[in-house]
Structure formats: C-alpha cells, structure tokens
Amino acid sequence: MSDKRKTPPAPAAADAEAPSRQLWQRLDAFLTRIRPQRQPLSLAIDALVIAACWNVTYLFRLGFDRWLNARAWYDPWVLLGLVALYLAVFALLGVPRGMWRFSGFGEVKRLAIGCAVAGLLGAVAVLMAQLVKVPRAVLALHPVITLMGLVLVRMAYRMLYEQMRSRLSGSAAEARRALVLGAGDAARRLLAGIQHEGWQVVGLLDDDPAKLGARIGGVPVLGAIDTLARHVEVQGITHLIVAIPSAPLPRRRRLFELAGATGLPVLTVPGAAELQQGSVSPRVRDIEPEDLLGREPVQLDEGGISECLSGKVVLITGAGGSIGSELCRQVARYGPLRIVLYELGEFALYRIEQELSERFPHIPLVRLIGDVKDREHLRLTFARQRPQVVFHAAAYKHVPLMEQDNAWAALRNNTLGTWNAASAAAEAGVERFVLISTDKAVNPTNVMGATKRAAELALSHLAARCAAAASPGQGGATRFIAVRFGNVLGSSGSVIPKFKAQIARGGPVTVTHPEITRYFMTIPEAARLVLQAAAIGEGGQVFVLDMGEPVRIADLARDMIRLSGHSLDEIPVVYTGLRPGEKLYEELLAGADATLPTAFRRLRIARLDDRAAHGRLAAWLAACERPLSELDDEAVKARLREVVPEFRAPGA
C-alpha cells in the first residue's frame, strides 16, 4: 500500500512547479523594478493605510448605520490634514527609508513614535479649531488602529518576500543578486551551478548584438555592458561577476574599472590555467591585483627550457620563499631528475616540500635546512648532490628592515651568500648558476639594492675568472647569469597582502607617498622568464625583464578598495611618508647601460661595464668575510660604496 503512495518523480514535480516559479520570478522582477521608487511608494501606501484606518475607527465608534451619514461636512478636510501630518512626522523620523523586507522591532518602534506624535498633534489641532463633530473617541483610537494597520502591511510584505525568496532560491535568507558581465562559455558554466549556492543571477550583459534578448541557462541577456549602471540601479544588484576570462587584458581591465565604479563588490571567474592548477573554486573568486596588473601570457621556448632542465639535478636556494617556491613549481613541470630544496626556514621548507610531493609525486626531492652564509655546508651540499642547474633566490629583500640595524646582515646574506653559493657551484662544475636580482640594484639608494648590485659584481667577477681558467676542473664550464626584475605581485613583504589585510580590517590603507610608482609582475611570469634566461644565458650576463609600465601605488590601493565593494569615504588612503632607503621611482637599467635584445620580447641583456670593479673585488670580498660585527650601518654603507660608487641615499 505504501508503494502506491510514493511521490511523483522529480522531473514531473519540477514540471508542475514551473508555472509557480515563473509567477514568483515575475513578482520578483516587478518588485525589483519599483525598488528605486521605494520611498515615495512607501509614503503613498502609508497614506492609504492612514485614511483606511480613519474610516475603520469611525466604523468601530459609530457602527454600520451611522459611520457615514453622521460625519460633518468638513471631515474629509480633517482626514486630508491628518494624512499630511502623519506623513510629515514619518519623513522626519526616517520611516520611508526603512526596507520593508527587513521590518522588525526597530521599524515598529519608529512607527509607534510617529503615530503617537502625529495623533497627539492632530487631536490638539482639531480641538483648538473647535471641530466638535469629530468624535473624541475617533481622535484617541485612530493612532492605535493606524499603528496596527501600518505594522500589518509591513509584516505581510516581509512574509510575501521571504516566501518568494524561499521558492526561488530554496532559502528564505536574502539572496545575493548578481549581474554577470559576459554571456559566453564561461558565463554558461557559471550559471550551471551558482544559482544553487545562494545566488540569484538577475541577468547578463554582453556587447555582442546577436546575444541581446537571448536566454542562457534561463537567464536573460539584458543589454550591452555599457548599460551596467542603469541595470544596477533598476535590478537591485548586490554583486557583479566578470565572466570573460579569455578576453584580452586591456578589455578585462576596462570591465573591472567599469564594475568598480558602481561601488558594488566585484567578483570574477577563474581562467582555465587556474582551474588546472586546482588552486581556486570553479565558481567565482575575488578580484586579485593580478587581474588589473597582469599581462598577456609569456610565450617561451618550451623546448629550450626542457633541454636545460629535463633529467637534470636542480638546486634552488631560498626554496620556500615567494620566488623560490614558484621556481620549484615551474622547474617540476619540466621533469628534472631531482630537486634539491635549500632553505633556512624550517616551516617554509616543509610547506613547499608538502606541495611538491602532492602535485609532483614522481619527482624525488632532497630537503635541506641550510644557510647560504655557511660556505662549508654549501660546498659539502654541492659535492654530494652534484647539481647541474642552480637558482639562487635566497636573499633579504625588505628595504626598510635592512636599512636600519641590519645592514651587516644584508651584506653577509645577499652579497657574501651569493659569492659562497656561486663559488661552490664553480667548484662542483655546475652547468648554470642563476642569481635572482632586483631593479633596486640600479643606482641603489638603499642597503638592499646595494648588496644585490654587489652580488651581481661578484658573479661577474667569478664568471670572468672561471672563463680565464679554461679548465673544467676549475669550474670554467659554469655559466653565471643574473636576472633583474621589479616587484612581484603577492610576494611576502609586498604591498598587496598588506593592502588586503588593511581593507579587511576596515582601513585605512597606508601608502608612503602619493607619487610613488613601482614595476609589477606576477610571480609565475617572473619565474618563467627566469627559466628562459637560464636556458639562453651564455654567462656573465645580466638579464632585464620587461616589467611593462610602472604603476602608481596610490592608484592600485584605490582600485583594490573600490573592487572590494567599499568607497574611499569608508576606507580612506592615508599617506605616511617615504621609509628609510625608499625612492619614488625604480629603474630597471641605469642611464648609461646599453641593452641588447634577445629572441624573447620580454627579455633584454644589460651590457654592464664591470671591469673597473673587478680589480678590487677579490680583496673587497676577502675583507668582508672577516668578522666585522663591530661595524654599524654607516660603516657597512661606506664599505658598499667602495665597489658600488653609485650607491647614494635618497636626496644625497
């Protein structure tokens, strides 16, 4: 018997509910269209309720027989005056600004105060005008009945709204009303799942005229993207989703700017590369600075890089850092024989080892806690592991931190650490040694930049010495290469994570100077260009990455605030002044440097004349290796100027 009473199949139930759902959708669309006129409509409905309650009060006081014919001729004028008085009091109390779908005790409290004040003022006015044919009981009861009527209307609307939300989204909670920019394949995939996750997609916008009026996944294409502002206002949108991941970057930036101007939170869909990496949700994610500052994908010589890395032992110093860890990921793609992870920080080493073991389980890993300032440990490591390619990413890079009280630590780690690693590589006959350098090494104004420029000079000196040796046993086969680039988005210590944290806390966002600019590049792009430089470098060269146009940091901060759905009034930008060693503009090449193009548009070779420094560099390095703990910051800076004469403090 129980089997005969089973519910109908799900498809049949869905078909039966389709007309009902369409009715609720039409009601939702109607309420959305009238939402911009919410305040005047609220006043108009309240006026009707006040007038109706006036008549109900007469009915209650005089009964059916006399509630019409016992009224004075001036009663309509009294009613009109009372309605105007009530509406004026409501406007002063902010009642029309209340949203009926959120009506609660606060709204009832405002209505009670408004009815009491308006009722009292109206009764006093009627009594002072000696309008004796208006019953005193009507004057006394009308505010009470009016309050009941106003509350009932609001409660009825809230119940209707929650029922509509429940039927449309499966939950009575307030839905996130989204407008999608783009009506292509990405939007189609998005709609397939997002509407079952508490989202209500009201419509799509696309510039393709052929798509106008079409429906994708049951959602209409409302118009062109330029009509965004009008649809945001009319449709009551709470979120915007940019769903054109394959569009050229200039167009995507325009979409983000257009969306950010609305003041709403802006989301986007991940691209194909992100989905393959499995690092993001297949639905939506927040806008990242990479979306605003990134560039077209780098076209590399995959064959040349593979020949350089495939089947080789690759050692990476600073393997747990921002650049080092990305180099590990990129190197692993080319099938090395094994990767030697050389890292001072225990947790950083553990984190990258765990990630590589999960994503590339077939590649053997050697995990070493090591310090590039320890020359003997480096020599033993190179002799035991016999690496063929070395990427030297270990460095202290935080400019203000290295400028005060830590200059000696920066010199030992950045310069002597590079010398130690490069010397060990030469002794072990490493094929290629690649130093990760920085744009701050050009005309340096801080200790960090000066130590990296000194590291470049040390590498150039070693390359010249090894080339002159002409004996493989002396390391003559090693090619020493340096690669300079600017800031990488999202790296540890960069402004991007700092801005995100400040926005999450409610601001303010701090910028050192309104005119400060920096070059930016994504971490994966920088790492891939480093690999390309390693593949084509001939030795003794400094490669410069094309960083594109410099970005004003203040503009970046404002964009991040707007795209998070906040205004600059809510989260202001505050200027704190330049920090020690900081300069307004970074350079990738000094003015006198000549560059040569390579076969890759974003890689150029800086032809630097380092011969003048070579003569004194060996003695200078030997002097730096002796215990100098008594040296203060100024003494270390003076020592650096001996080989980097262009090193000057800002304003000097």
N, C-alpha and C positions, 0 to 999 in steps of 0.2 A: 504494500500500500504506500509505503513511504517513497518508493522509487517513482510512483506516478505523480508525486507532488514536487518533483525537483524543479528548480528554477530553470527558465529558458536558457539556451546557450548564450554565451556572451555576445556574439555578433547580433543576435536578434534583439537582445536588450539594448545594445548600442544603437541599432536602427530605431527602436521605439523611442529612445531618448533624444534622437537627433532633432526633431521639431522643437522639443522643450529647450534644448541647448541653444538653438537658433534664436528662440524668443528671448532667453536670458542675454544672449550676445547683443541682440538689438537694443534691449533695455540698457545694457552697459554702454553701448555706443551712444545712446541718447543722453544718458547721464554725463558721459564724458564731454559731449558737445556743449552742454549747458553749464559745465563747471566753471568756465571763465566768468560767467554772469552770476556766480553763486551768491554774492552779497545782495544785489538788487532783488533776485528771486527770493531770497530768504526774507527780506523785508516785505515783499508782496504777499508771500504766504502767511507771514505773521499778521499782516493787516487783515487778511481774510479770516484768520482764526480769531482775532480780537473782535471783529464785527460779528462773527457767528456766536461767540461766547456772550456778547451783549444780548443777543436775541434769546439765547438759551437761558440767561439769567432772568429775563422778563418772563419767559415761559415758566420757569421754576417759581417765580414770585406771584404771578397773576393767574396761571393756569391757561388751559387751551381756549377758554371762552373769551378772555379779556386781554390776552398778551399782545394783540394787535390794535384793537379799537380803543383801548384805554390809554394809549400813548398820546402825549402832547404833540402839537404840530411841529415843535422845534426839536423833537427827539432825534431826527436824522442828523441835524447840525451838531447836537451834543455828541452823537456817535462819531461823526467825522472829526470833531475836535479831540475826542479821546484817542482815536486811532493815530492821529498825528502826534499827540503827546506821547503815547506808548512807543511809537517808532523813534521819536527823538531821544527818549531815555535809553532805548535799546542801542541806538547808534553810539551814544556817549559811553555806554558800558562795554562796547565792542561785541555785542551779541551777534551781529551779522557776519563777523569774521569767523565764528565758530564753524567747524566742519561737522555736519550732522552725522556722518558715518562714524564719528568718534565721540558722539554725545555721551556724557557721563555726569557724575556728581558736580563737577565744576560748571558745566553748562546749566544744570538745574539751579545751581546757586545763583548764577548771574541772572537767569530768568526770574527767579523769586525776588531778587532785589529790584529788578526792573519793574515787575508788576506791582510790587508794594509802593515804590516811589511814584510811578505813573498813576496808580489807583488813588493814592492819597492826594496828589496834586489835582487830579481830575475831580475828586469829590469836593475839595476845597473850592475849586473854581465854580462848580455847579451850585454849591451852597451860597457862595458870595454873589453869584448872578441871580439868586433867588428863583431858580428854576424849580419851583416846588412840585411840579407834576412828575418829576423824575423820582421814582421811589428811592427812599434812603437804603432800603434793603438791596436794591439793584446796585447802588454805588458801593455798598460794602461787599457784596458777593462777587461782583464782576472780576476783580483782580484774582480771586481764588480760582474761579472757573477758567479764567483766561490762562493762568499758570498751568492748570491741568491740561487744557487743550494744547498749549504750546509744547509741553513735555511729551504728550501722547504722540503728536505729529513727528517729533524728532525720534522718539523710540521706534515708531512704526517705520520710519525711513531707515534707521540703523538695522532693524530686523530684516527689512527687504534687501538691504545692501549685503549683509552677511550671508543671507540665503543665496543671493546672486553669486557672491564670491565662492561659496561652497559648491554650487552647481558648475561653475566654470573652471575652477582650479582644484577642486577636491578639498579645499580648506576654507574656513571662514576668516582666516587671517588676511590682512591686507596684502594683495598681490603686488609684485614688482612689475610695473607696467613698462615694457621696453619697446623701443623703436629701433629697428635694425637698419643700418646703413649698408646696403648691398643686397642684391637679390640673385646671387649666383649659386654655385655649388656649395660654397662654404655656408651660406645662409640656409640652404636646404638641409644640410647636415645638422646645423644648429637647431633648426625648428623640430627636427625629428625627436629630440629628447628634452629640450629646455623647457617646454610648456608643461612637462610633468614634474618639474622641480621647483614649483612655486613661482614661476614666471608667467606673465601674460604678455605675449608679443602682440601689440596692437596693429602693427603694420611694418612694411618695408619701404625703403626709399632707394631708388636706383636711377642713374642718368640714362639708361637705355630706354628710348621711347617705346620699343616693342614690348617691354615688360609692364608698362603702365596699365593698370586695371587688371592685371593677371593676379592669380592667387597661387601662392607657393605654400604647400602644407596647410591649406585652409586660411592662410593669412594674406590679406590684400597688399599689392604694391600701390602705395598711396600717391606717389609722385616722385619728382626729381629730388636729389639730395639738397639742392639749394633751397627747397621749401621746408627745411628742417625746423627752423624757428617757429613757423606757423603751426606745424603739426605738434610740436612740443607743447605749445600753449593750448591748442584745441583738444588734444587727446589726453591731457593729464599725465604726461610721461614722467616716470621716475628715474629711468636709466636709459642710456644709449649704448648700443653694441655695434662696433665697426666690424663688419664681416666680409672684408675684401683682402685677405692675407696675401694674395698673389699680385695685388696692384703694385705699380712702381712706387718706390718710396716717396717721391715728391707728392704723388696723389694721396698716399696714405697720410702724410703729414698734413696736407690740406684738410682731409677729413677729420683728423684729430683736432686741428685748430678750430674748425667749424663746430665740432661737437663740444669742445671745451668752452666755447663762447656761450653756450646755453646755461652753464652753471650746474649741470647735472653730472652725476658720476658716469664716467665713460669706461666701457669695457671693450675687449676685442676678442677675437677667436684666435687660437694658436695656429701657426703655419704648419706645413707638412713636416718640416725639419724638426720642429719642437715636438710634434706628436711621435715622430720616430724615436726621439730620444727618451720619450716617456716621462718627461720632467714636468708636464703640465696636464691639467684636466682637458679632456676632449671637448668641453663645452665652451666656457668663457674664462678669461683671466683679466686682471687689471692691466691698464696701460703701463708699460715699462719705458724708461728713458731710451732704451734701445729702439723702440718703435718710433721715437722722434728724431734720434740722432744717428741711427744705423744707416748703412748704405747698401748698395746693391751687393749681392753675394760675390765673394772674391773668386775669380777664375784662376785656378792654379794648374801647374804642371803635375798632375797626379802621378804620372809615370815616373817623372824625375824624383819626386819625393819618395815614392815607393822604392825606387832603386837605392836611394840614400838610406832608408830606414828598415826595409823589409829584411828579415833574417839577421838583423844586427843587434848587438847589445847596446842599449841606450841608457845613459845615466843622466838623471835630472837632479840638480841641486835645488833646494827650496821647493821640493816636490809637492808640499802641502799648501803652498801659497796660492794666491789668485791666478797668477800667470803660470806658475809651475804645475798646478793641478790641471789646468786646461791643456798645457803641453802634454801631460801624461795621457789625457783622454785622446788628444789628436794623434799622438805617436802610436797609441794602441791600435788605432784604425788601420795602420799600415803593416801590422803583423811583425813586430820585432821579435828577435829570438828571446829576449827577456828585457824587463825594465828594472833598473836599479833606482829605487826611491831614496834619495839622500836628503834628510830633513832633520832640523834641530828640535822642532816642536813635536812632542810625543802624540798629542791629540790630532794635530794636523796630519801627521804620518798615518795614524790609524784611520782617519776619515777617508783619505784618498786611497789607501790600501783596500778598505772595505768596498768602496765604489768600484774600483778597477776589478776586484775579484768577482763582483757580481755581474758587471757588464761585459768583461773580457776574461772569462774563467780559463780560457785556453792559453793565456799568456803568463808565463812564470814571472813572479815578482820577487825582488830582493829588497827588503825593508831595512833601512839603516838609519839609526839615530846618529847624526854626525854634524860637525860644526866646521864650516869652511875656514875658520881661523886656525884649525888644528891641521897643520901641514902633514904631520906624520900619519895621522889617520887617513887623510886623503891619499897619500902615497900608497899605503897598505891596501886601501879600498880599490884604487885603480889597478894595482898589481894583481890583486886577487880576482876582481870581476872582469878585467880586460875590456872595458867599454870601447866601442868604436865611434860612437857619437855622444857628445856631452852638451847638454843645455844648462847653462849656468844662470839660474833665476834667483838664487839666494841673495838677498840684499835687505838692508834697512832703507826704507823709502819715504817715511813720514817726515816731511820737510821741517815743520816747527819743532818736532821732537828731537831731531838730530842737530838742530841749530844751537840749542842751549843744553849744556851739561853732558851732551852725548857725542860731541864732535870726534873724540878719540875712538869711541865705539864704532862710529860710522866709517872712519878711516880704516880701522882694522878689518871690519866686515866687508865693506864694499870694495875697497881697493886691494888690501892685502889678501882678503879672501879670494878675490878674483885671481890675483897673482899665484896664490897657493894652488888653486884648482887648475889653472892653466899650466903651471909648471908640472904638476902631477900628470896632467894629460899629455904633455910633451914627452915626459919620461916614459910613459906607458905606450907611446906610439898611437894615440887616439887619432882617428881619421879627421874628425871635425869637432871643433870646440866653438860653441856659440854663446856669446855674452848678451844677456838682456840688458840694454842700456836705456837711456831716457832722454827726452827733449830737454830736461833740466841740465844736461851736460853741456849745452850750448851757451856760451857766455854765462857761466853759472853765477848766481847771486846767493847761493846757499851752500851749506856744507854737503848736503846730499848730492846736489848736482856736481859739485867739485870733485867729490870722491868717485863718482861714476865717470867723470871725464878722465880722472887719473887712472881709473881701471881700464878705460879704452887705450890710454897711452901705454899702460903696462902690457896690454895684449898686443898692441902694435910693435912694441919693443921686442917681445918674445917671438912674434911672428918673423921679424927681421932677423933675429938671432938664429932661429931654427932654420930659416931659409939659407942662411950663410953656412950653417953647419954641414948641410948637404949629405948627412949620414942619417939613415932611418933610425939607427940606434940612439941618436941624439934628438930624435923627435922631429926630424926635418919634414916628415910626411904630414904632420898635423896642420890643418888649415884653421886659422884663428879668425873668427868673424864676430863682429858686434852689430847689433840691431837696435836702432833708436826708435822709440815711439812715445806718444804722449799718454794722457790718462786713459785708462780702460774702464768702461762702464761697470759699476758694481764691484770693483776690486776692493779688497779690505783697505779701510782708511780713506776711501774716496768720498766725494760729496754726495753721491747718490744714496747709499744706505743712510747717511746722516740726514738728508732731506726727508727720506721716507719715515724715519723714526720721529722727526720733529713734526711732520704732518699728522702722524698717528697720535701724537700727544696733544694735538690741537694748536701747535705753533708756539712761538713764531719760528719761521725759517731764517736761519742766520747765514748771511753772505758777507764776506770780508770787505768787498768794495763794489760799488755799482758798475764799474767799468772792467772788472777782472774777466778775462777770457781764457779758455783752455781748449786744447785739441782733445777730441774724444774718439775712442774706437771700442768696439765690443771686444770682450775677452776672446771669444772664438776666432774673430777676424784677426786679431793681433797674433794669436798663437799660430794660425795657419800661415800667415805671412812670415813668421819666424821660421817655420819649417821650410818654406820656399827659399828663404835666404840661405838656410843651411844647405839646401840642395844645390844651389848655384854659386855659392861663395867660393872664391879662389884663394882666400887667405889674406889677412892684413887689411880687410875692407870693413868699412862701417856703412851698413845699410840704413837707409832712412825710409820709414813707411809713410806713404801718402795719407795724412790724417784728415784730409778734406779741409773744410772751412772751420776756423775757430768759433767756439760757442760762448756767448756771454752767459756767465753763470747765473746772473740775476734773472735773465730770461728763462733759463732752464728751471729755476726754482718756481717762477710764476706759472710756467706751463704745468709743472707737477702738481701745484696747488689746485689749479683750475680743473685738471683732468681727474682729480680725486673727488670732485663734486663740491669744492669749497670756493669761497670768494676770497679776494685779497683783504677784504674787511674782516672776515672771520679768522684767516691765518695770514698775518702780515709778513712781509720780508723785512728783516732788520739787518742793518749794516754794522759790522763790528770792527772794521779796520784791518789793514793788512797785517798778517802774522810775521814773526821773525823769519827772514830769508825769503819771503814771498814776493813775487813780482807780478805786475799786472798782466803781462803778455809773455807767453812761452814761445820759443823758437825751435824749429827742428834743424836748422842749419845756420851756422854763423854767416855773417855777411860776406866774408872773404872765401868761404868754402865753395868749391866747384862740385857740381854733381854730374853724374853720368847716368843715362837711362839704362834700364835692363829690359829684358823681354817681357817684363810684367809691369803693367801700367802703375801699380801702386808701390813698386819697389824702385828706389834710386840708390846710387852709390855715392857717398860723400868722399871726395878726394881730399883728405886732410894731410897737411904737411906737418908730420910729427917728428921730423928728423932733428929739429933743434932740441927737443926734449930727450931724445934717445941717449945723447952723450952723458947726461947727468942722471938718467932714470935709475940705472943699476945702483949707483951709490945712494940715491934718494930712497929706494926701496929697502936697501940694507939698513939705512938709518932708521926708517920707520919700523923695522922689525925688532929693533932693540926696545927694551922696556921703557916706556915713556909715560907711565901713569901719572907723573907729576905735571904733565902738560895740561894747561887749561884750554878752553875753547879757542881763545885768541891765538895761543901758540900753535894749535893744530891748524887753524886757518892760515897762519903765516907759513907753516910747513907746506900746505897745499899750494900756496901761491908760488912756491919755488918751481913747480912743474906745470901749474895751471895759472899762468900770469893774468889771464883774463878774468879770473875769479875776483869779483867785486861785490860788496854788499849793496843792496838797493839804495840808490841815491848817491853812492860814492863816486 
